Amino acid sequence: MIIDDGDDEDGGVSDSRMVRFNVVQLEQMPFADTFSRGTDVKSVCSRISLALYKKGVRVKQINQKLEDENFGHLKLLIPTGTYKVVLIAHSGEKNPALKNPEKITFSGKLTDTFYYCEDLELTDGGTYDLKLKRAVAMFRLIIADQIPSNVALMHFYYTGGSSTFDAVHGFGNVNSRQSDSFDITEAMRGKPGTFEVYTFPHADNSALKVKVTAHDAGDNVLVEKEFGDVEVKRNIITQYKGSFFGGEVEEEEIGGGNVQLNLYSEDEWGQTAYIY
C-alpha cells in the first residue's frame, strides 16, 4: 500500500485525519470477455492514481502499482472537509498527470481506463467505496485472413478521439492524433490476428478516422487500409472484421472479402452488424 506520496500542493498536514478509499466495482464488464461483472481491479488495471482537489487546486495525490500491497485500497492523511475526489485506474507505463481534473494527460499508449469523480465530504476515520466508470472506447480490428510471413509490425494511426480526459464531465476534450504499434511475432504469422486500440470519445461522439498499415522488417509499408467514420462511444467496442491482406477466410467467419462492422455494448453484448 502507498500512503500519501507527498504530493501536497498546500504544503501542510495540520489537523489531518486518516481516510480510506476502496475500489469496489468497475463499470459493467471489462472489455476482455474472460472477466465478469464486478471483477477485482487488479485483474484489469496495473496502476491507480488518486487525487484530491480543494477549490480547483490539487492538494493530495497518491499512486499505486499492481505489485504494491493492498492494490485497490488506499489511505491518506487529510484535513476533514469537502474535496473533489478523482481516481484513475489503467495499465499505462506511467502515472497520468492529474494537476487539472478537467485535463488529465497520459504518457505512452492509451489502455483500458476507468475513473471516479465526485465531491465528497471526508470525515475522520471515514472509509469510502468507489465505483468506477469506464472512460474509453475501443476500436478492435480482426484480421480474418492469415498474417503473411514478411509482416513485422502493424501500425494504427487515428484521429477524431482524444488522448486527454476530462474526469469532471466524463469525455475527451482534445483533438488528438493517436498512434499505436504492434510487433508481429513468429507465432502470430500464418494466422488471423486481433488488435485493439483505445481513445477517449468526445461529448458529441465524433467518429474516428483510422489508418492501419502493415510493415516489413525494413519498415516498408506492405498493405494500407483506411476506415472512415468509425463510430465510437464510451464503454463500447467498435469491431471491424475482414480480409486485411486479401487472403481467404472461412465462409462462416465472413464471405466475399468484405468487412464486417460490429458494435458491442458491454452491458448486454448487443450487436449491430454492417457489411460493405
C-alpha positions, 0 to 999 in steps of 0.5 A: 500500500502507498500512503500519501506520496507527498504530493501536497500542493498546500504544503501542510498536514495540520489537523489531518485525519486518516481516510480510506478509499476502496475500489469496489466495482468497475463499470459493467464488464471489462472489455476482455470477455474472460472477466465478469461483472464486478471483477477485482481491479487488479485483474484489469488495471496495473496502476491507480492514481488518486487525487484530491482537489480543494477549490480547483487546486490539487492538494493530495495525490497518491499512486499505486502499482499492481505489485504494491500491497493492498492494490485497490485500497488506499489511505491518506492523511487529510484535513476533514472537509469537502474535496473533489475526489478523482481516481484513475485506474489503467495499465499505462507505463506511467502515472497520468498527470492529474494537476487539472481534473478537467485535463488529465494527460497520459504518457505512452499508449492509451489502455483500458481506463476507468475513473471516479469523480465526485465531491465528497465530504471526508470525515475522520476515520471515514472509509469510502467505496468507489465505483468506477466508470469506464472512460474509453472506447475501443476500436478492435480490428480482426484480421480474418485472413492469415498474417503473411510471413514478411509482416513485422509490425502493424501500425494504427494511426487515428484521429477524431478521439482524444488522448486527454480526459476530462474526469469532471464531465466524463469525455475527451476534450482534445483533438488528438492524433493517436498512434499505436504499434504492434510487433508481429511475432513468429507465432502470430504469422500464418494466422488471423490476428486481433488488435485493439486500440483505445481513445477517449470519445468526445461529448458529441461522439465524433467518429474516428478516422483510422489508418492501419498499415502493415510493415516489413522488417525494413519498415516498408509499408506492405498493405494500407487500409483506411476506415472512415467514420468509425463510430465510437462511444464510451464503454463500447467496442467498435469491431471491424472484421475482414480480409486485411491482406486479401487472403481467404477466410472461412465462409462462416467467419465472413464471405466475399472479402468484405468487412464486417462492422460490429458494435458491442455494448458491454452491458448486454453484448448487443450487436449491430452488424454492417457489411460493405 
